[in-house]
Amino acid sequence: MLTGIVSDLLGVSLGAEALRYALLIVSASAAIIGAILVALAAATIGGVDVEEAAIS
């Protein structure tokens, strides 16, 4: 009985931690993609050749 309660609590807390880390990873990758898109847009607006900027 007690071990079942403990394992349930551990399962819930581990699930919450996993969810929190998954959200962190998703938001971090979204921020990185956003930064890349902003840099590309700024380069395009500034008249810089994007391919040339990527090579250098």
mmCIF entry with sequence, helices, sheets and N, C-alpha, C, O atoms, coordinates in Angstrom:
data_MODEL
# 
_entry.id   MODEL 
# 
_entity.id                         1 
_entity.type                       polymer 
_entity.pdbx_number_of_molecules   1 
# 
_entity_poly.entity_id                      1 
_entity_poly.type                           'polypeptide(L)' 
_entity_poly.nstd_linkage                   no 
_entity_poly.nstd_monomer                   no 
_entity_poly.pdbx_seq_one_letter_code       MLTGIVSDLLGVSLGAEALRYALLIVSASAAIIGAILVALAAATIGGVDVEEAAIS 
_entity_poly.pdbx_seq_one_letter_code_can   MLTGIVSDLLGVSLGAEALRYALLIVSASAAIIGAILVALAAATIGGVDVEEAAIS 
_entity_poly.pdbx_strand_id                 A 
# 
loop_
_entity_poly_seq.entity_id 
_entity_poly_seq.num 
_entity_poly_seq.mon_id 
_entity_poly_seq.hetero 
1 1  MET n 
1 2  LEU n 
1 3  THR n 
1 4  GLY n 
1 5  ILE n 
1 6  VAL n 
1 7  SER n 
1 8  ASP n 
1 9  LEU n 
1 10 LEU n 
1 11 GLY n 
1 12 VAL n 
1 13 SER n 
1 14 LEU n 
1 15 GLY n 
1 16 ALA n 
1 17 GLU n 
1 18 ALA n 
1 19 LEU n 
1 20 ARG n 
1 21 TYR n 
1 22 ALA n 
1 23 LEU n 
1 24 LEU n 
1 25 ILE n 
1 26 VAL n 
1 27 SER n 
1 28 ALA n 
1 29 SER n 
1 30 ALA n 
1 31 ALA n 
1 32 ILE n 
1 33 ILE n 
1 34 GLY n 
1 35 ALA n 
1 36 ILE n 
1 37 LEU n 
1 38 VAL n 
1 39 ALA n 
1 40 LEU n 
1 41 ALA n 
1 42 ALA n 
1 43 ALA n 
1 44 THR n 
1 45 ILE n 
1 46 GLY n 
1 47 GLY n 
1 48 VAL n 
1 49 ASP n 
1 50 VAL n 
1 51 GLU n 
1 52 GLU n 
1 53 ALA n 
1 54 ALA n 
1 55 ILE n 
1 56 SER n 
# 
_struct_asym.id          A 
_struct_asym.entity_id   1 
# 
loop_
_struct_conf.conf_type_id 
_struct_conf.id 
_struct_conf.pdbx_PDB_helix_id 
_struct_conf.beg_label_comp_id 
_struct_conf.beg_label_asym_id 
_struct_conf.beg_label_seq_id 
_struct_conf.pdbx_beg_PDB_ins_code 
_struct_conf.end_label_comp_id 
_struct_conf.end_label_asym_id 
_struct_conf.end_label_seq_id 
_struct_conf.pdbx_end_PDB_ins_code 
_struct_conf.beg_auth_comp_id 
_struct_conf.beg_auth_asym_id 
_struct_conf.beg_auth_seq_id 
_struct_conf.end_auth_comp_id 
_struct_conf.end_auth_asym_id 
_struct_conf.end_auth_seq_id 
_struct_conf.pdbx_PDB_helix_class 
_struct_conf.details 
_struct_conf.pdbx_PDB_helix_length 
HELX_P HELX_P1 AA1 LEU A 2  ? ILE A 45 ? LEU A 2  ILE A 45 1 ? 44 
HELX_P HELX_P2 AA2 VAL A 50 ? ILE A 55 ? VAL A 50 ILE A 55 1 ? 6  
# 
_struct_conf_type.id          HELX_P 
_struct_conf_type.criteria    ? 
_struct_conf_type.reference   ? 
# 
loop_
_atom_site.group_PDB 
_atom_site.id 
_atom_site.type_symbol 
_atom_site.label_atom_id 
_atom_site.label_alt_id 
_atom_site.label_comp_id 
_atom_site.label_asym_id 
_atom_site.label_entity_id 
_atom_site.label_seq_id 
_atom_site.pdbx_PDB_ins_code 
_atom_site.Cartn_x 
_atom_site.Cartn_y 
_atom_site.Cartn_z 
_atom_site.occupancy 
_atom_site.B_iso_or_equiv 
_atom_site.pdbx_formal_charge 
_atom_site.auth_seq_id 
_atom_site.auth_comp_id 
_atom_site.auth_asym_id 
_atom_site.auth_atom_id 
_atom_site.pdbx_PDB_model_num 
ATOM 1   N N  . MET A 1 1  ? 0.839  -1.203 0.000   1.00 0.00 ? 1  MET A N  1 
ATOM 2   C CA . MET A 1 1  ? 0.000  0.000  0.000   1.00 0.00 ? 1  MET A CA 1 
ATOM 3   C C  . MET A 1 1  ? 0.877  1.257  0.000   1.00 0.00 ? 1  MET A C  1 
ATOM 4   O O  . MET A 1 1  ? 0.706  2.147  -0.833  1.00 0.00 ? 1  MET A O  1 
ATOM 5   N N  . LEU A 1 2  ? 1.813  1.311  0.945   1.00 0.00 ? 2  LEU A N  1 
ATOM 6   C CA . LEU A 1 2  ? 2.678  2.488  1.058   1.00 0.00 ? 2  LEU A CA 1 
ATOM 7   C C  . LEU A 1 2  ? 3.571  2.631  -0.170  1.00 0.00 ? 2  LEU A C  1 
ATOM 8   O O  . LEU A 1 2  ? 3.765  3.737  -0.674  1.00 0.00 ? 2  LEU A O  1 
ATOM 9   N N  . THR A 1 3  ? 4.116  1.511  -0.653  1.00 0.00 ? 3  THR A N  1 
ATOM 10  C CA . THR A 1 3  ? 4.991  1.588  -1.834  1.00 0.00 ? 3  THR A CA 1 
ATOM 11  C C  . THR A 1 3  ? 4.210  2.056  -3.060  1.00 0.00 ? 3  THR A C  1 
ATOM 12  O O  . THR A 1 3  ? 4.754  2.760  -3.910  1.00 0.00 ? 3  THR A O  1 
ATOM 13  N N  . GLY A 1 4  ? 2.955  1.674  -3.153  1.00 0.00 ? 4  GLY A N  1 
ATOM 14  C CA . GLY A 1 4  ? 2.121  2.128  -4.273  1.00 0.00 ? 4  GLY A CA 1 
ATOM 15  C C  . GLY A 1 4  ? 1.918  3.630  -4.240  1.00 0.00 ? 4  GLY A C  1 
ATOM 16  O O  . GLY A 1 4  ? 1.978  4.295  -5.274  1.00 0.00 ? 4  GLY A O  1 
ATOM 17  N N  . ILE A 1 5  ? 1.676  4.171  -3.041  1.00 0.00 ? 5  ILE A N  1 
ATOM 18  C CA . ILE A 1 5  ? 1.489  5.622  -2.892  1.00 0.00 ? 5  ILE A CA 1 
ATOM 19  C C  . ILE A 1 5  ? 2.777  6.353  -3.249  1.00 0.00 ? 5  ILE A C  1 
ATOM 20  O O  . ILE A 1 5  ? 2.752  7.355  -3.963  1.00 0.00 ? 5  ILE A O  1 
ATOM 21  N N  . VAL A 1 6  ? 3.904  5.846  -2.750  1.00 0.00 ? 6  VAL A N  1 
ATOM 22  C CA . VAL A 1 6  ? 5.195  6.487  -3.018  1.00 0.00 ? 6  VAL A CA 1 
ATOM 23  C C  . VAL A 1 6  ? 5.503  6.459  -4.511  1.00 0.00 ? 6  VAL A C  1 
ATOM 24  O O  . VAL A 1 6  ? 5.939  7.462  -5.077  1.00 0.00 ? 6  VAL A O  1 
ATOM 25  N N  . SER A 1 7  ? 5.277  5.314  -5.146  1.00 0.00 ? 7  SER A N  1 
ATOM 26  C CA . SER A 1 7  ? 5.569  5.228  -6.582  1.00 0.00 ? 7  SER A CA 1 
ATOM 27  C C  . SER A 1 7  ? 4.639  6.136  -7.383  1.00 0.00 ? 7  SER A C  1 
ATOM 28  O O  . SER A 1 7  ? 5.054  6.717  -8.386  1.00 0.00 ? 7  SER A O  1 
ATOM 29  N N  . ASP A 1 8  ? 3.378  6.264  -6.944  1.00 0.00 ? 8  ASP A N  1 
ATOM 30  C CA . ASP A 1 8  ? 2.459  7.187  -7.621  1.00 0.00 ? 8  ASP A CA 1 
ATOM 31  C C  . ASP A 1 8  ? 2.953  8.623  -7.501  1.00 0.00 ? 8  ASP A C  1 
ATOM 32  O O  . ASP A 1 8  ? 2.948  9.372  -8.477  1.00 0.00 ? 8  ASP A O  1 
ATOM 33  N N  . LEU A 1 9  ? 3.378  9.000  -6.304  1.00 0.00 ? 9  LEU A N  1 
ATOM 34  C CA . LEU A 1 9  ? 3.879  10.363 -6.089  1.00 0.00 ? 9  LEU A CA 1 
ATOM 35  C C  . LEU A 1 9  ? 5.137  10.610 -6.912  1.00 0.00 ? 9  LEU A C  1 
ATOM 36  O O  . LEU A 1 9  ? 5.288  11.667 -7.525  1.00 0.00 ? 9  LEU A O  1 
ATOM 37  N N  . LEU A 1 10 ? 6.036  9.631  -6.925  1.00 0.00 ? 10 LEU A N  1 
ATOM 38  C CA . LEU A 1 10 ? 7.262  9.767  -7.710  1.00 0.00 ? 10 LEU A CA 1 
ATOM 39  C C  . LEU A 1 10 ? 6.939  9.867  -9.194  1.00 0.00 ? 10 LEU A C  1 
ATOM 40  O O  . LEU A 1 10 ? 7.538  10.665 -9.915  1.00 0.00 ? 10 LEU A O  1 
ATOM 41  N N  . GLY A 1 11 ? 5.998  9.060  -9.641  1.00 0.00 ? 11 GLY A N  1 
ATOM 42  C CA . GLY A 1 11 ? 5.606  9.100  -11.045 1.00 0.00 ? 11 GLY A CA 1 
ATOM 43  C C  . GLY A 1 11 ? 5.050  10.459 -11.432 1.00 0.00 ? 11 GLY A C  1 
ATOM 44  O O  . GLY A 1 11 ? 5.354  10.979 -12.505 1.00 0.00 ? 11 GLY A O  1 
ATOM 45  N N  . VAL A 1 12 ? 4.236  11.033 -10.557 1.00 0.00 ? 12 VAL A N  1 
ATOM 46  C CA . VAL A 1 12 ? 3.651  12.348 -10.835 1.00 0.00 ? 12 VAL A CA 1 
ATOM 47  C C  . VAL A 1 12 ? 4.733  13.416 -10.861 1.00 0.00 ? 12 VAL A C  1 
ATOM 48  O O  . VAL A 1 12 ? 4.748  14.262 -11.755 1.00 0.00 ? 12 VAL A O  1 
ATOM 49  N N  . SER A 1 13 ? 5.645  13.385 -9.880  1.00 0.00 ? 13 SER A N  1 
ATOM 50  C CA . SER A 1 13 ? 6.672  14.424 -9.833  1.00 0.00 ? 13 SER A CA 1 
ATOM 51  C C  . SER A 1 13 ? 7.649  14.287 -10.997 1.00 0.00 ? 13 SER A C  1 
ATOM 52  O O  . SER A 1 13 ? 8.088  15.289 -11.561 1.00 0.00 ? 13 SER A O  1 
ATOM 53  N N  . LEU A 1 14 ? 7.991  13.041 -11.359 1.00 0.00 ? 14 LEU A N  1 
ATOM 54  C CA . LEU A 1 14 ? 8.879  12.840 -12.506 1.00 0.00 ? 14 LEU A CA 1 
ATOM 55  C C  . LEU A 1 14 ? 8.202  13.292 -13.791 1.00 0.00 ? 14 LEU A C  1 
ATOM 56  O O  . LEU A 1 14 ? 8.850  13.863 -14.668 1.00 0.00 ? 14 LEU A O  1 
ATOM 57  N N  . GLY A 1 15 ? 6.914  13.043 -13.906 1.00 0.00 ? 15 GLY A N  1 
ATOM 58  C CA . GLY A 1 15 ? 6.176  13.489 -15.081 1.00 0.00 ? 15 GLY A CA 1 
ATOM 59  C C  . GLY A 1 15 ? 6.164  15.004 -15.185 1.00 0.00 ? 15 GLY A C  1 
ATOM 60  O O  . GLY A 1 15 ? 6.304  15.557 -16.276 1.00 0.00 ? 15 GLY A O  1 
ATOM 61  N N  . ALA A 1 16 ? 5.995  15.681 -14.043 1.00 0.00 ? 16 ALA A N  1 
ATOM 62  C CA . ALA A 1 16 ? 5.993  17.142 -14.034 1.00 0.00 ? 16 ALA A CA 1 
ATOM 63  C C  . ALA A 1 16 ? 7.367  17.679 -14.414 1.00 0.00 ? 16 ALA A C  1 
ATOM 64  O O  . ALA A 1 16 ? 7.471  18.650 -15.164 1.00 0.00 ? 16 ALA A O  1 
ATOM 65  N N  . GLU A 1 17 ? 8.427  17.047 -13.894 1.00 0.00 ? 17 GLU A N  1 
ATOM 66  C CA . GLU A 1 17 ? 9.791  17.470 -14.240 1.00 0.00 ? 17 GLU A CA 1 
ATOM 67  C C  . GLU A 1 17 ? 10.054 17.266 -15.725 1.00 0.00 ? 17 GLU A C  1 
ATOM 68  O O  . GLU A 1 17 ? 10.615 18.141 -16.385 1.00 0.00 ? 17 GLU A O  1 
ATOM 69  N N  . ALA A 1 18 ? 9.652  16.119 -16.251 1.00 0.00 ? 18 ALA A N  1 
ATOM 70  C CA . ALA A 1 18 ? 9.862  15.836 -17.673 1.00 0.00 ? 18 ALA A CA 1 
ATOM 71  C C  . ALA A 1 18 ? 9.112  16.846 -18.529 1.00 0.00 ? 18 ALA A C  1 
ATOM 72  O O  . ALA A 1 18 ? 9.630  17.317 -19.542 1.00 0.00 ? 18 ALA A O  1 
ATOM 73  N N  . LEU A 1 19 ? 7.895  17.177 -18.121 1.00 0.00 ? 19 LEU A N  1 
ATOM 74  C CA . LEU A 1 19 ? 7.102  18.155 -18.863 1.00 0.00 ? 19 LEU A CA 1 
ATOM 75  C C  . LEU A 1 19 ? 7.767  19.523 -18.823 1.00 0.00 ? 19 LEU A C  1 
ATOM 76  O O  . LEU A 1 19 ? 7.808  20.231 -19.829 1.00 0.00 ? 19 LEU A O  1 
ATOM 77  N N  . ARG A 1 20 ? 8.288  19.893 -17.651 1.00 0.00 ? 20 ARG A N  1 
ATOM 78  C CA . ARG A 1 20 ? 8.945  21.191 -17.515 1.00 0.00 ? 20 ARG A CA 1 
ATOM 79  C C  . ARG A 1 20 ? 10.177 21.263 -18.413 1.00 0.00 ? 20 ARG A C  1 
ATOM 80  O O  . ARG A 1 20 ? 10.405 22.271 -19.082 1.00 0.00 ? 20 ARG A O  1 
ATOM 81  N N  . TYR A 1 21 ? 10.976 20.187 -18.427 1.00 0.00 ? 21 TYR A N  1 
ATOM 82  C CA . TYR A 1 21 ? 12.169 20.177 -19.278 1.00 0.00 ? 21 TYR A CA 1 
ATOM 83  C C  . TYR A 1 21 ? 11.793 20.186 -20.758 1.00 0.00 ? 21 TYR A C  1 
ATOM 84  O O  . TYR A 1 21 ? 12.461 20.834 -21.564 1.00 0.00 ? 21 TYR A O  1 
ATOM 85  N N  . ALA A 1 22 ? 10.738 19.475 -21.114 1.00 0.00 ? 22 ALA A N  1 
ATOM 86  C CA . ALA A 1 22 ? 10.296 19.466 -22.511 1.00 0.00 ? 22 ALA A CA 1 
ATOM 87  C C  . ALA A 1 22 ? 9.870  20.867 -22.943 1.00 0.00 ? 22 ALA A C  1 
ATOM 88  O O  . ALA A 1 22 ? 10.184 21.302 -24.051 1.00 0.00 ? 22 ALA A O  1 
ATOM 89  N N  . LEU A 1 23 ? 9.154  21.574 -22.064 1.00 0.00 ? 23 LEU A N  1 
ATOM 90  C CA . LEU A 1 23 ? 8.737  22.940 -22.383 1.00 0.00 ? 23 LEU A CA 1 
ATOM 91  C C  . LEU A 1 23 ? 9.940  23.859 -22.507 1.00 0.00 ? 23 LEU A C  1 
ATOM 92  O O  . LEU A 1 23 ? 9.970  24.733 -23.374 1.00 0.00 ? 23 LEU A O  1 
ATOM 93  N N  . LEU A 1 24 ? 10.941 23.667 -21.637 1.00 0.00 ? 24 LEU A N  1 
ATOM 94  C CA . LEU A 1 24 ? 12.166 24.470 -21.726 1.00 0.00 ? 24 LEU A CA 1 
ATOM 95  C C  . LEU A 1 24 ? 12.864 24.252 -23.060 1.00 0.00 ? 24 LEU A C  1 
ATOM 96  O O  . LEU A 1 24 ? 13.301 25.205 -23.706 1.00 0.00 ? 24 LEU A O  1 
ATOM 97  N N  . ILE A 1 25 ? 12.965 22.992 -23.468 1.00 0.00 ? 25 ILE A N  1 
ATOM 98  C CA . ILE A 1 25 ? 13.643 22.668 -24.730 1.00 0.00 ? 25 ILE A CA 1 
ATOM 99  C C  . ILE A 1 25 ? 12.880 23.271 -25.907 1.00 0.00 ? 25 ILE A C  1 
ATOM 100 O O  . ILE A 1 25 ? 13.481 23.841 -26.818 1.00 0.00 ? 25 ILE A O  1 
ATOM 101 N N  . VAL A 1 26 ? 11.557 23.143 -25.881 1.00 0.00 ? 26 VAL A N  1 
ATOM 102 C CA . VAL A 1 26 ? 10.745 23.686 -26.976 1.00 0.00 ? 26 VAL A CA 1 
ATOM 103 C C  . VAL A 1 26 ? 10.875 25.199 -27.044 1.00 0.00 ? 26 VAL A C  1 
ATOM 104 O O  . VAL A 1 26 ? 11.026 25.760 -28.129 1.00 0.00 ? 26 VAL A O  1 
ATOM 105 N N  . SER A 1 27 ? 10.819 25.871 -25.884 1.00 0.00 ? 27 SER A N  1 
ATOM 106 C CA . SER A 1 27 ? 10.905 27.330 -25.910 1.00 0.00 ? 27 SER A CA 1 
ATOM 107 C C  . SER A 1 27 ? 12.298 27.792 -26.311 1.00 0.00 ? 27 SER A C  1 
ATOM 108 O O  . SER A 1 27 ? 12.439 28.810 -26.989 1.00 0.00 ? 27 SER A O  1 
ATOM 109 N N  . ALA A 1 28 ? 13.332 27.055 -25.900 1.00 0.00 ? 28 ALA A N  1 
ATOM 110 C CA . ALA A 1 28 ? 14.696 27.424 -26.286 1.00 0.00 ? 28 ALA A CA 1 
ATOM 111 C C  . ALA A 1 28 ? 14.889 27.260 -27.785 1.00 0.00 ? 28 ALA A C  1 
ATOM 112 O O  . ALA A 1 28 ? 15.478 28.125 -28.433 1.00 0.00 ? 28 ALA A O  1 
ATOM 113 N N  . SER A 1 29 ? 14.399 26.156 -28.340 1.00 0.00 ? 29 SER A N  1 
ATOM 114 C CA . SER A 1 29 ? 14.570 25.960 -29.782 1.00 0.00 ? 29 SER A CA 1 
ATOM 115 C C  . SER A 1 29 ? 13.728 26.963 -30.562 1.00 0.00 ? 29 SER A C  1 
ATOM 116 O O  . SER A 1 29 ? 14.135 27.399 -31.639 1.00 0.00 ? 29 SER A O  1 
ATOM 117 N N  . ALA A 1 30 ? 12.562 27.335 -30.039 1.00 0.00 ? 30 ALA A N  1 
ATOM 118 C CA . ALA A 1 30 ? 11.750 28.361 -30.702 1.00 0.00 ? 30 ALA A CA 1 
ATOM 119 C C  . ALA A 1 30 ? 12.474 29.702 -30.679 1.00 0.00 ? 30 ALA A C  1 
ATOM 120 O O  . ALA A 1 30 ? 12.417 30.455 -31.651 1.00 0.00 ? 30 ALA A O  1 
ATOM 121 N N  . ALA A 1 31 ? 13.154 30.003 -29.577 1.00 0.00 ? 31 ALA A N  1 
ATOM 122 C CA . ALA A 1 31 ? 13.904 31.260 -29.487 1.00 0.00 ? 31 ALA A CA 1 
ATOM 123 C C  . ALA A 1 31 ? 15.064 31.272 -30.470 1.00 0.00 ? 31 ALA A C  1 
ATOM 124 O O  . ALA A 1 31 ? 15.346 32.298 -31.088 1.00 0.00 ? 31 ALA A O  1 
ATOM 125 N N  . ILE A 1 32 ? 15.736 30.139 -30.616 1.00 0.00 ? 32 ILE A N  1 
ATOM 126 C CA . ILE A 1 32 ? 16.865 30.048 -31.555 1.00 0.00 ? 32 ILE A CA 1 
ATOM 127 C C  . ILE A 1 32 ? 16.365 30.226 -32.989 1.00 0.00 ? 32 ILE A C  1 
ATOM 128 O O  . ILE A 1 32 ? 16.956 30.971 -33.771 1.00 0.00 ? 32 ILE A O  1 
ATOM 129 N N  . ILE A 1 33 ? 15.272 29.537 -33.328 1.00 0.00 ? 33 ILE A N  1 
ATOM 130 C CA . ILE A 1 33 ? 14.712 29.657 -34.678 1.00 0.00 ? 33 ILE A CA 1 
ATOM 131 C C  . ILE A 1 33 ? 14.269 31.097 -34.931 1.00 0.00 ? 33 ILE A C  1 
ATOM 132 O O  . ILE A 1 33 ? 14.480 31.634 -36.018 1.00 0.00 ? 33 ILE A O  1 
ATOM 133 N N  . GLY A 1 34 ? 13.656 31.717 -33.926 1.00 0.00 ? 34 GLY A N  1 
ATOM 134 C CA . GLY A 1 34 ? 13.230 33.113 -34.057 1.00 0.00 ? 34 GLY A CA 1 
ATOM 135 C C  . GLY A 1 34 ? 14.406 34.038 -34.291 1.00 0.00 ? 34 GLY A C  1 
ATOM 136 O O  . GLY A 1 34 ? 14.327 34.948 -35.116 1.00 0.00 ? 34 GLY A O  1 
ATOM 137 N N  . ALA A 1 35 ? 15.502 33.814 -33.569 1.00 0.00 ? 35 ALA A N  1 
ATOM 138 C CA . ALA A 1 35 ? 16.692 34.653 -33.739 1.00 0.00 ? 35 ALA A CA 1 
ATOM 139 C C  . ALA A 1 35 ? 17.268 34.503 -35.142 1.00 0.00 ? 35 ALA A C  1 
ATOM 140 O O  . ALA A 1 35 ? 17.699 35.483 -35.750 1.00 0.00 ? 35 ALA A O  1 
ATOM 141 N N  . ILE A 1 36 ? 17.276 33.281 -35.652 1.00 0.00 ? 36 ILE A N  1 
ATOM 142 C CA . ILE A 1 36 ? 17.783 33.048 -37.014 1.00 0.00 ? 36 ILE A CA 1 
ATOM 143 C C  . ILE A 1 36 ? 16.897 33.764 -38.033 1.00 0.00 ? 36 ILE A C  1 
ATOM 144 O O  . ILE A 1 36 ? 17.400 34.394 -38.963 1.00 0.00 ? 36 ILE A O  1 
ATOM 145 N N  . LEU A 1 37 ? 15.580 33.664 -37.855 1.00 0.00 ? 37 LEU A N  1 
ATOM 146 C CA . LEU A 1 37 ? 14.665 34.327 -38.790 1.00 0.00 ? 37 LEU A CA 1 
ATOM 147 C C  . LEU A 1 37 ? 14.819 35.840 -38.737 1.00 0.00 ? 37 LEU A C  1 
ATOM 148 O O  . LEU A 1 37 ? 14.790 36.505 -39.773 1.00 0.00 ? 37 LEU A O  1 
ATOM 149 N N  . VAL A 1 38 ? 14.983 36.388 -37.532 1.00 0.00 ? 38 VAL A N  1 
ATOM 150 C CA . VAL A 1 38 ? 15.178 37.839 -37.397 1.00 0.00 ? 38 VAL A CA 1 
ATOM 151 C C  . VAL A 1 38 ? 16.472 38.259 -38.074 1.00 0.00 ? 38 VAL A C  1 
ATOM 152 O O  . VAL A 1 38 ? 16.512 39.286 -38.751 1.00 0.00 ? 38 VAL A O  1 
ATOM 153 N N  . ALA A 1 39 ? 17.538 37.467 -37.898 1.00 0.00 ? 39 ALA A N  1 
ATOM 154 C CA . ALA A 1 39 ? 18.820 37.792 -38.533 1.00 0.00 ? 39 ALA A CA 1 
ATOM 155 C C  . ALA A 1 39 ? 18.695 37.745 -40.052 1.00 0.00 ? 39 ALA A C  1 
ATOM 156 O O  . ALA A 1 39 ? 19.231 38.610 -40.746 1.00 0.00 ? 39 ALA A O  1 
ATOM 157 N N  . LEU A 1 40 ? 17.996 36.749 -40.567 1.00 0.00 ? 40 LEU A N  1 
ATOM 158 C CA . LEU A 1 40 ? 17.794 36.657 -42.019 1.00 0.00 ? 40 LEU A CA 1 
ATOM 159 C C  . LEU A 1 40 ? 16.963 37.831 -42.534 1.00 0.00 ? 40 LEU A C  1 
ATOM 160 O O  . LEU A 1 40 ? 17.261 38.400 -43.584 1.00 0.00 ? 40 LEU A O  1 
ATOM 161 N N  . ALA A 1 41 ? 15.923 38.184 -41.788 1.00 0.00 ? 41 ALA A N  1 
ATOM 162 C CA . ALA A 1 41 ? 15.079 39.307 -42.207 1.00 0.00 ? 41 ALA A CA 1 
ATOM 163 C C  . ALA A 1 41 ? 15.876 40.605 -42.181 1.00 0.00 ? 41 ALA A C  1 
ATOM 164 O O  . ALA A 1 41 ? 15.760 41.420 -43.096 1.00 0.00 ? 41 ALA A O  1 
ATOM 165 N N  . ALA A 1 42 ? 16.681 40.805 -41.146 1.00 0.00 ? 42 ALA A N  1 
ATOM 166 C CA . ALA A 1 42 ? 17.496 42.019 -41.049 1.00 0.00 ? 42 ALA A CA 1 
ATOM 167 C C  . ALA A 1 42 ? 18.511 42.073 -42.182 1.00 0.00 ? 42 ALA A C  1 
ATOM 168 O O  . ALA A 1 42 ? 18.749 43.138 -42.753 1.00 0.00 ? 42 ALA A O  1 
ATOM 169 N N  . ALA A 1 43 ? 19.103 40.944 -42.506 1.00 0.00 ? 43 ALA A N  1 
ATOM 170 C CA . ALA A 1 43 ? 20.079 40.906 -43.598 1.00 0.00 ? 43 ALA A CA 1 
ATOM 171 C C  . ALA A 1 43 ? 19.399 41.209 -44.926 1.00 0.00 ? 43 ALA A C  1 
ATOM 172 O O  . ALA A 1 43 ? 19.955 41.914 -45.768 1.00 0.00 ? 43 ALA A O  1 
ATOM 173 N N  . THR A 1 44 ? 18.196 40.676 -45.112 1.00 0.00 ? 44 THR A N  1 
ATOM 174 C CA . THR A 1 44 ? 17.467 40.906 -46.363 1.00 0.00 ? 44 THR A CA 1 
ATOM 175 C C  . THR A 1 44 ? 17.063 42.373 -46.480 1.00 0.00 ? 44 THR A C  1 
ATOM 176 O O  . THR A 1 44 ? 17.204 42.979 -47.542 1.00 0.00 ? 44 THR A O  1 
ATOM 177 N N  . ILE A 1 45 ? 16.559 42.939 -45.380 1.00 0.00 ? 45 ILE A N  1 
ATOM 178 C CA . ILE A 1 45 ? 16.139 44.345 -45.392 1.00 0.00 ? 45 ILE A CA 1 
ATOM 179 C C  . ILE A 1 45 ? 17.359 45.250 -45.605 1.00 0.00 ? 45 ILE A C  1 
ATOM 180 O O  . ILE A 1 45 ? 17.279 46.259 -46.306 1.00 0.00 ? 45 ILE A O  1 
ATOM 181 N N  . GLY A 1 46 ? 18.484 44.875 -44.992 1.00 0.00 ? 46 GLY A N  1 
ATOM 182 C CA . GLY A 1 46 ? 19.691 45.679 -45.112 1.00 0.00 ? 46 GLY A CA 1 
ATOM 183 C C  . GLY A 1 46 ? 20.354 45.567 -46.469 1.00 0.00 ? 46 GLY A C  1 
ATOM 184 O O  . GLY A 1 46 ? 21.319 46.281 -46.742 1.00 0.00 ? 46 GLY A O  1 
ATOM 185 N N  . GLY A 1 47 ? 19.860 44.690 -47.327 1.00 0.00 ? 47 GLY A N  1 
ATOM 186 C CA . GLY A 1 47 ? 20.415 44.557 -48.656 1.00 0.00 ? 47 GLY A CA 1 
ATOM 187 C C  . GLY A 1 47 ? 21.626 43.648 -48.712 1.00 0.00 ? 47 GLY A C  1 
ATOM 188 O O  . GLY A 1 47 ? 22.311 43.590 -49.734 1.00 0.00 ? 47 GLY A O  1 
ATOM 189 N N  . VAL A 1 48 ? 21.900 42.936 -47.629 1.00 0.00 ? 48 VAL A N  1 
ATOM 190 C CA . VAL A 1 48 ? 23.029 42.006 -47.626 1.00 0.00 ? 48 VAL A CA 1 
ATOM 191 C C  . VAL A 1 48 ? 22.580 40.723 -48.308 1.00 0.00 ? 48 VAL A C  1 
ATOM 192 O O  . VAL A 1 48 ? 21.468 40.247 -48.077 1.00 0.00 ? 48 VAL A O  1 
ATOM 193 N N  . ASP A 1 49 ? 23.438 40.167 -49.142 1.00 0.00 ? 49 ASP A N  1 
ATOM 194 C CA . ASP A 1 49 ? 23.129 38.890 -49.775 1.00 0.00 ? 49 ASP A CA 1 
ATOM 195 C C  . ASP A 1 49 ? 23.169 37.807 -48.702 1.00 0.00 ? 49 ASP A C  1 
ATOM 196 O O  . ASP A 1 49 ? 24.214 37.567 -48.098 1.00 0.00 ? 49 ASP A O  1 
ATOM 197 N N  . VAL A 1 50 ? 22.037 37.157 -48.467 1.00 0.00 ? 50 VAL A N  1 
ATOM 198 C CA . VAL A 1 50 ? 21.923 36.198 -47.365 1.00 0.00 ? 50 VAL A CA 1 
ATOM 199 C C  . VAL A 1 50 ? 22.879 35.029 -47.562 1.00 0.00 ? 50 VAL A C  1 
ATOM 200 O O  . VAL A 1 50 ? 23.510 34.578 -46.606 1.00 0.00 ? 50 VAL A O  1 
ATOM 201 N N  . GLU A 1 51 ? 22.991 34.535 -48.789 1.00 0.00 ? 51 GLU A N  1 
ATOM 202 C CA . GLU A 1 51 ? 23.888 33.398 -49.035 1.00 0.00 ? 51 GLU A CA 1 
ATOM 203 C C  . GLU A 1 51 ? 25.336 33.796 -48.781 1.00 0.00 ? 51 GLU A C  1 
ATOM 204 O O  . GLU A 1 51 ? 26.109 33.019 -48.221 1.00 0.00 ? 51 GLU A O  1 
ATOM 205 N N  . GLU A 1 52 ? 25.698 34.999 -49.192 1.00 0.00 ? 52 GLU A N  1 
ATOM 206 C CA . GLU A 1 52 ? 27.063 35.471 -48.983 1.00 0.00 ? 52 GLU A CA 1 
ATOM 207 C C  . GLU A 1 52 ? 27.341 35.639 -47.490 1.00 0.00 ? 52 GLU A C  1 
ATOM 208 O O  . GLU A 1 52 ? 28.435 35.324 -47.020 1.00 0.00 ? 52 GLU A O  1 
ATOM 209 N N  . ALA A 1 53 ? 26.353 36.136 -46.746 1.00 0.00 ? 53 ALA A N  1 
ATOM 210 C CA . ALA A 1 53 ? 26.511 36.315 -45.303 1.00 0.00 ? 53 ALA A CA 1 
ATOM 211 C C  . ALA A 1 53 ? 26.630 34.961 -44.612 1.00 0.00 ? 53 ALA A C  1 
ATOM 212 O O  . ALA A 1 53 ? 27.380 34.819 -43.646 1.00 0.00 ? 53 ALA A O  1 
ATOM 213 N N  . ALA A 1 54 ? 25.892 33.969 -45.104 1.00 0.00 ? 54 ALA A N  1 
ATOM 214 C CA . ALA A 1 54 ? 25.938 32.639 -44.493 1.00 0.00 ? 54 ALA A CA 1 
ATOM 215 C C  . ALA A 1 54 ? 27.293 31.986 -44.723 1.00 0.00 ? 54 ALA A C  1 
ATOM 216 O O  . ALA A 1 54 ? 27.791 31.269 -43.856 1.00 0.00 ? 54 ALA A O  1 
ATOM 217 N N  . ILE A 1 55 ? 27.893 32.231 -45.888 1.00 0.00 ? 55 ILE A N  1 
ATOM 218 C CA . ILE A 1 55 ? 29.195 31.625 -46.192 1.00 0.00 ? 55 ILE A CA 1 
ATOM 219 C C  . ILE A 1 55 ? 30.288 32.235 -45.322 1.00 0.00 ? 55 ILE A C  1 
ATOM 220 O O  . ILE A 1 55 ? 31.176 31.532 -44.838 1.00 0.00 ? 55 ILE A O  1 
ATOM 221 N N  . SER A 1 56 ? 30.211 33.557 -45.128 1.00 0.00 ? 56 SER A N  1 
ATOM 222 C CA . SER A 1 56 ? 31.252 34.244 -44.352 1.00 0.00 ? 56 SER A CA 1 
ATOM 223 C C  . SER A 1 56 ? 31.007 34.190 -42.885 1.00 0.00 ? 56 SER A C  1 
ATOM 224 O O  . SER A 1 56 ? 31.797 34.724 -42.107 1.00 0.00 ? 56 SER A O  1 
# 
